[in-house]
Amino acid sequence: MTGQVRTVDGRVAGRRGQATRQKLLDCLSEMLSSSPYRDVKVIDVARKAGTSPATFYQYFPDVEGAVLEIADQMAAEGAGLTELLQGRSWVGKSAWQTSQELVDGFLEFWRKHDAILRVVDLGAAEGDKRFYYLRMKILNSVNNSLADAVAELQAKGKVDKDVNPAAVAGALVAMLAAVASHQKGFQSWGVKQAELKPNLALLVHLGVTGKKPTK
């Protein structure tokens, strides 16, 4: 944990306090995996962490404040998604590999943080700017890199000049996020996880390069 961790009233938390605070966050994360966000209460989080509601309120103003802390940590990790595209080629066979690895990394990130991402999506959909900005922080890590890739191909004459790189990138990222949050739903359509990835990668490849992949 970097930087100073403070209590709600501004005091710097000691090592034990930091451990307690993190335990509360870990317990809340676990509860969000099995309970609807609106049903999670401070007393339940505190009980699960083996402490009291009064201790919870030393570190967080309410459940939402703690959820935002978890979401902020998750969004910071999500910024690392840009590494999936950093220095990668979108030409020839390399473009197909890049597409597959982007899809694989994106879906894996969503599975790992499924519970908190559902809360972030809910908050963003309800117009809460705090959740909206956290969601955009994650998506921008991929969106900006994709837009740059399309623009670079366009500058080399490999993509039609009428294509808008930002629009293409935004559409692809929105598609990735929607599919990632609906992964379990594909099973009811008879689509296996192993079948989903290559077909999603195909759409990403077509979107960026305008061509079928060279395998």
Secondary structure, DSSP 8 states (H G I E B T S, - for coil): --S--B-TTS-B--HHHHHHHHHHHHHHHHHHTTS-GGG--HHHHHHHHTS-HHHHHHH-SSHHHHHHHHHHHHHHHHGGGGGGTTT---SHHHHHHHHHHHHHHHHHHHHHTHHHHHHHHHHHHTT-HHHHHHHHHHHHHHHHHHHHHHHHHHHTTSS-TT--HHHHHHHHHHHHHHHHTTGGGGGGGT--HHHHHHHHHHHHHHHHHSS----
